[in-house]
Each structure stands twice: as C-alpha cells, then as structure tokens.
C-alpha cells in the first residue's frame, strides 16, 4: 500500500508515467470509464475547497467509482472531538482510498501512519499540495512540450503558498530550470526551500519585488493569491493583498508563448482582462487537475 503525502515521494520517472497516463485518458476517455467500478473514494476536507475536492470527485466518477465524504470539519465527528487518527481508521472501513485536506501541517502524514487504505494529501496548511503540483506539471508539459530548460516566475505569496513550495520541489529535479521569485519582503519563499531544494539541487534563482522587469524572461508565470487564512494580522493582509495585479497592459512586455498559471481561486492578482489572452491557461490548468488525479487514483489503487 502506498500514499502520496509529499511530491518528493514520486520519482521523476513516476511523474512522467502519470503524465503519460493522464494524456492517454484525455485522448481515450471511454477506455477508462469503468476502471474503478466498485471502488469508493472518501474526500475528507477539514478546510474549504472547490477545485481540489470537486476534481477528485469528478475523477473517481469518470473512472466508474463512487464518492463519499465531507466538505467541512463542522459536518464531521471532528467537531465532537474525534482525533484525525480515529477518523481515518473509521473511514478506511468504508472506502478504498482517501483524499484529505487539513489546515495543520503534517496531519495527512499522521493519517497515513494509521490508515488501512491509501491516503492522498490534498493540502496541509502552508506545507504541501502534491496533487496541485502534478496538475501544474501536466499543464506545463502540455503547454511547452517539455519539463526542462524553462524560466519560471513564481509571484505573490511565496511564504505561505503550499502550491509554490511543492512546485519548486518538483521542478528542481529537471534540468535547465531557473526560478524568478517575485514577492514582497514579508512573503518571501522560506529559507528551507531555498537551502534544501533550490541550492541543494544547484537550481539558479533570483529574488525580486519587481514583476515587470523580469516578465520578458519568463516561459511560465505562476501567480498566487495572498492567503488571508494564513495571516494572524488583518492589517498585514490588507496591506499586501493587492501588491501584484497582472493586467493586459503589463503583458505587452511578455513573450508571445508565455503560459500564465494560477492554482486558483484568484482574488485581484489577475485582472479579468487577462482571461481572453491566449497566454492565460489557468482554466485549462484546472481541467488538467481532473485528468492527473484520475491517473494518480489508478496508480495508488494499482489498477493498470
């Protein structure tokens, strides 16, 4: 039995294989429509979610399986004081695989140590979001036709952004990657990511506050929102929430084949006038999330 808690648990070969399966699903949907007949996916979301939860549910349904679970902790026995370990043991009696999102870092890891079925981490606090990273990698692969020799701009909340942390970790294993880290001082990427991921893998990176200066260099621009739920101080959030706003005028300096990604939801960081630009790929990115999660479910359930 295998879990997915951290993107580092997947080798580059395994990620490439998941991309291959996801692309085959896109091309041959009917071939996969009964792969999970009789299987049940439990979605345990202790924190709000739209795309991740619904894409997992859609993924399992399109594979022929069924879905059960809850979308907020207040509707579960956790509100009565039940531990995560006990919840996982019980839900494992009713399902074949569990997807879990939790506001506390490390909660899915604890769950995996007690579970009798595979656990997928759908986001734990500001730490990790491996399936969003798989979504991002599939999107980049489909957009660029490669996962190497790319200059990637990560912009916005790089301190609390678990999608950013996971993506930097995954892409650092490919050759010719350069990161432009764009954020205010208060939201810089954590030191442990710089030391243990970027510098450890000899990845070139540059930190800046200026998005416009470096926009012409980028192959990928990965925008993120400033996450209100991660702030302890309302004033700090208000001061930083609109620090970066990407609009059509700023994109005049960008490459014609730039791909603009965003894990969503967005607030103000991408103006709606960008949506009709062919370089805006964040809604296609959301669709890729369903297909890569279908591939992942098949892998963890050991269904060929």
Beta strands, then each sheet from edge to edge (+ up, - down):
strand 1: 40-45
strand 2: 66-70
strand 3: 97-102
strand 4: 118-124
strand 5: 150-155
strand 6: 177-182
strand 7: 204-208
strand 8: 220-223
strand 9: 259-262
sheet 1: 2+ 1+ 3+ 4+
sheet 2: 7+ 6+ 5+ 8+ 9+
end
